[in-house]
Amino acid sequence: MHIPFDNSYVRLPDHFYARLDPTPVAAPKLVRVNTALAEQLGIDPDELTSPDGVAVLAGNRVPPGAEPMALAYAGHQFGHFVPRLGDGRAVLLGEVVGRDGIRRDIQLKGSGPTPFSRRGDGRAALGPVLREYLVSEAMAALGIPTTRTLAAVTTGQTVWRETMLPGAVLTRVAASHIRVGTFQYFAARDDADGVRQLADYAIARHYPNAAAAEQPYRAFLDAVIARQADLIARWLLIGFIHGVMNTDNCSVSGETIDYGPCAFMDAYDPTTVFSSIDHQGRYAYGNQPRVALWNLARLAECLLPLLEDNEKAVQDALGAFAPRFQAEYFGGLRRKIGLLTDREGDDNLTQDLLKLMAEDGADFTLTFRRLCDAAEAPVGNAAVRTLFKDTAAFDAWTGRWYARLTLEVAPAAAMRAVNPAFIPRNHLVEAALAAAVERADFQPFEDLLGVLSRPYHENTALERYTMPPRDEERVLHTFCGT
């Protein structure tokens, strides 16, 4: 089979990675190939589904042109610094330049132990692999910068995660796998040359305009901060909670990466936490902006030796995060309620709605989607009104809102373009994973994936996918899977 590899990270010094092949598995079996993504990458999807292709996706065969490696990085995990992490269960096969001219990594996740495994088995269980497939592809369809999933295969082997589970390998596609933690790896070793080489590489790959700036490394830092501010704002606007915002899960390309105990919020509550390992709520929904800024401060620390007037440069760069985030977030909130022009009092209107939603436990996604109908005609207000306990307070808010909407043209259509009908609701994801893991029934996974591929498309036949969980369906905790 032919994958058009064009590898560049391998040209960096040897201590940036460890060269090794994936560890073969017993009996690989294809779960799914992402046909559209394969074609975008210039890979024949039919070749991926062939026996040779499945062998490549499982790690049993290294395709021509691949230069497999596990990448080195460090990271702060829940605030505690670990100087040596790295790809403990993943191997980067190489890079391809897609038909759109964009360079992307192709990585096998769950491909066996590496020098960075820290006594781990280097494998992945089927459930987390399918979770990443569902959520990453849903995020892409929602328009959120994200890594993607090219394929998933089962291994014919089991892994131990408190119990025996079927093993799987996920093929992840990313703009790159350079993280804040990658810079920390070299900075922690006082490897100034390594930090500079990594920064030069990241600039060339992700921010080429920074190379022409008067201060390229400051321009690089500014650009990473801007992308992260935009990304986190967009997470909040769809109710997404990453769950493990460690610095090694913060990509300098501005993509969402590492879908472990991630989840989507049902009832609106800024303190919402799903991750079973986030005992203090460090990465709660409402904490994500400040955690992102904290992570970016760690990147800035690594770049200090490369910056002119370094301490002031860092302060100025980090100071730009809050206004950038607020502009994207509050602008997005205004659009979600149909305010397409910016007028005095608009932000109060959005914040008052969120306050009502929090007090009444209104469903985040459903509230905004039903407001689209209410914006189209007042009769549509009845459906969204049922989501609120204090209907008098909600009626008072809608009175103000309707008065403000008279100043806009066709707000309902614009609202439907930013308020999804379908998200990967936790109870639906868990049901699909349970069917696959416990009964080898992948149809619920396929059905849900199909629904999530068109998140803004109204379809009354799929109404059950729009509904919040019943009490007995609620998912209180999500798990990392490692």
Protein Blocks (a to p, Z undefined) as FASTA:
>chain_A
ZZddddfklmpcfklpccddddddfbdcdfbdcfklmmmnopafklmmmmklmmmmnopa
ccehiacddddddddeehiacfbgbjfbbccfbdcddfkopacddddehiapcfklnopa
oiacfklmmmmmmmmmmmmmnopacdddfbdcdehiacdehiacdddddddddfblcdfk
lmmmmmmnopaklmmmmmmmmmmmmmmmlmmpmblmlmmmmmmmmmmmmmmmmmmmnopa
fhpacfklccfklpaehiakbccdfbdcfkbcfbfklmnommgmklmmmmmmmmmmmmmm
mmmmmpghkllmmmmmmmmmmmmmmmmmmmmmmmmnopabccehklmmmmmmmmmmmmno
pafklmmmmmmmmmmpmklmmmmmmmpmblmlmmmmmmmmmmmmmmpghkllmmmmmmcf
bdcdfklmmmmmmmmmmnopaklmmmmmmmmmmmmbccfklmmmmpccdfklpcfbdceh
ZZ
